[in-house]
Amino acid sequence: MTLLVVDIGGSALKTAIWHDASLVDKQTEPMMASWELLEQALFEKWQRYREKYNLKALHLSLPGVVNQETGYLEGASSLAFLHGVPIRERLVKLIGAPVKMENDANCAALAECHQGAAKGKKNVVFVVVGTGIGGTMVIDGKIRQGHHLYGGEFGMMLIDGRREWAELGSAVHMARKVSIAKGLDMHALSGKEVFALAEQGDNIAQEAVEEWYHYLALGCYNLQYILDPEVILIGGGISQNPDLIAHINRHLTKIMSYGQRSPLTPNVQTCDFYNDANLIGLAYL
C-alpha cells in the first residue's frame, strides 16, 4: 500500500512516500508555528502526491502520547499546539482518506524491530533523542505502553532530583545553555555547533558536552535496572555521531564505579535508520 508518511518533530517536519517498500520523495522543512499552518502543509502535500502515487492513507508520527481511541495527542510534547486538537478527525475530513497516528518512538521501534538493529530481539529499550527525549519499550516482542499509555515517556524521569531527562539529555537544551553562557541569544547555537566548539577546545562547550554525555549515560543506566533489556538503542539525529557510543560507555564506566554497583553494564547501541526510523516505522502501523 502506498502511503504519505509524516514525521512531526519538535523542530522539523519530515515527509516521504512509502512506495514499493521504500521511501521516496523525502523532504525536510522547519516545523510550522501553529496547527493551522501544519494542517495546510499536510493537505498541500497530500494533493501534490495523491494522484502521482495513488495514495491510500496518511500515517503520522507524533511526539507525546497518542490516544488511539480519540485521535488526540495527550501527555507532554515539544509542540503545545498539537494538544487539544482532534488531529485524526480533522485530517480524515480534510483529505478524505484513512489517517493513522502513532508515537514517534514507537514508530522508530517498529522500524528497528522489523528491519534494523532490534530484529530478532525480544527485550529492547529505545531512547529517541531530539528536542526532548522520548522512548518506548519492547518486552517479550511487543511494544508496551502501560496502563495510562505513558510507558516509554523516559524524558519525564527526574535525573538530578529536580530536572527532567528531556532537558538534561537533550542536545538542543545543551546548546541553549552554552549560548546563554556565552552571552548570546539562547537559540544562537545548535547542538552540532556546540560539539564542534568542544572539539576546538572551547572550555564552556567542553564542559556542557561532558555533562550531556553524563546525563545521557545516567538515564541509560537507570533504564537498564528498571527494565533489564538486551540492548538500549539510541535514535534521533544525534545517533549519527560516530563517537556517541564510546562517550556514553566512558561515562557508564564512571557511573558503575560509584560505590556498590551491579556488574551488569548496559549494552547501548545506535539505531540503524537514524532520522528515517520514524518514517519507515509508519509503514508497519
Secondary structure as GFF3:
##gff-version 3
##sequence-region A 1 285
A	DSSP	beta_strand	3	8	.	.	.	ID=ss1
A	DSSP	beta_strand	12	19	.	.	.	ID=ss2
A	DSSP	beta_strand	22	30	.	.	.	ID=ss3
A	DSSP	alpha_helix	35	53	.	.	.	ID=ss4
A	DSSP	beta_strand	57	62	.	.	.	ID=ss5
A	DSSP	beta_strand	65	67	.	.	.	ID=ss6
A	DSSP	beta_strand	72	74	.	.	.	ID=ss7
A	DSSP	three_ten_helix	80	82	.	.	.	ID=ss8
A	DSSP	alpha_helix	87	95	.	.	.	ID=ss9
A	DSSP	beta_strand	99	103	.	.	.	ID=ss10
A	DSSP	alpha_helix	104	115	.	.	.	ID=ss11
A	DSSP	beta_strand	124	129	.	.	.	ID=ss12
A	DSSP	beta_strand	133	139	.	.	.	ID=ss13
A	DSSP	beta_strand	142	144	.	.	.	ID=ss14
A	DSSP	three_ten_helix	154	156	.	.	.	ID=ss15
A	DSSP	alpha_helix	165	168	.	.	.	ID=ss16
A	DSSP	alpha_helix	171	181	.	.	.	ID=ss17
A	DSSP	alpha_helix	191	199	.	.	.	ID=ss18
A	DSSP	alpha_helix	203	227	.	.	.	ID=ss19
A	DSSP	beta_strand	231	235	.	.	.	ID=ss20
A	DSSP	three_ten_helix	237	240	.	.	.	ID=ss21
A	DSSP	alpha_helix	244	256	.	.	.	ID=ss22
A	DSSP	beta_strand	268	270	.	.	.	ID=ss23
A	DSSP	three_ten_helix	274	276	.	.	.	ID=ss24
A	DSSP	alpha_helix	277	281	.	.	.	ID=ss25
A	DSSP	three_ten_helix	282	284	.	.	.	ID=ss26
###
